Amino acid sequence: MNHSAPLMRQMDADSRPRERAMRHGIKTLSDAELMAVIFATGIKGKSVLTLCSEMLHSKGGHLSQLARMTVQEICSQFKGIGPAKAISLLAALELGSRAADDATMIQRDAPVDSSQRAYDRMRRHLERLDHEEFWAMLLSQNGRELRRLRIGQGGITATVVDIRQIIRAAIECQATSVIIFHNHPSGNLSPSVQDENITRRLCEACKLFELTVRDHLIVTDSSYYSFHDNGKI
């Protein structure tokens, strides 16, 4: 990395991120430039753009990898970054994630009629976690979302799931079907034997209460696996 990159004030107006955003729109900025706007200043001996470029480079250019870090991890890994800058960055990344989730929630009354739509609704809850979590989405007869709830959370490779909790919640809100979700922190999308057993047990239990299990989605940071789309439900 080039530590002699010019400071913000030394750059011509159209090259400075804030000015470019004003003139051409915020979407014209690169990830490093957006981070530079958040940080505003660099650290001793390093411009803010160089600092942000190096941070991204250390994570393979993936903002999602930065978003998974804690304040303490950022301060420890990147020399010169204090808690204030780390919190500002994580707040901005979380706000972006919530904005994306809100965009799907605006259409909450639209039926959850595909694995992609189900994934879009739930991905914010399950991405970037370092442990497994298990969620359920309860749906009405026409596929409208009635409620979502976290059923359990566990370690890196396993989660304890209480099927009775799902059925009790479905009865309480008069749901007719359910979609279940869990994440794989490892990034592996393939369902495990335990994943298949949980799905089978839930389907069998739901039949007793005239509930339908529409799908089971395994979520990673970048994609998902659908039991329904792969003929397993």
Secondary structure, DSSP 8 states (H G I E B T S, - for coil): --TT---GGGS-GGGSHHHHHHHH-GGGS-HHHHHHHHH-S-BTTB-HHHHHHHHHHHTTT-HHHHHTS-HHHHHHHSTT--HHHHHHHHHHHHHHHHHHHHHHHTTTTS---SHHHHHHHHHHHHTT-SS-EEEEEEE-TTS-EEEEEEEEE-SSS-----HHHHHHHHHHTT-SEEEEEEE-TT---S--HHHHHHHHHHHHHHHTTT-EEEEEEEE-SS-EEETTTTT--
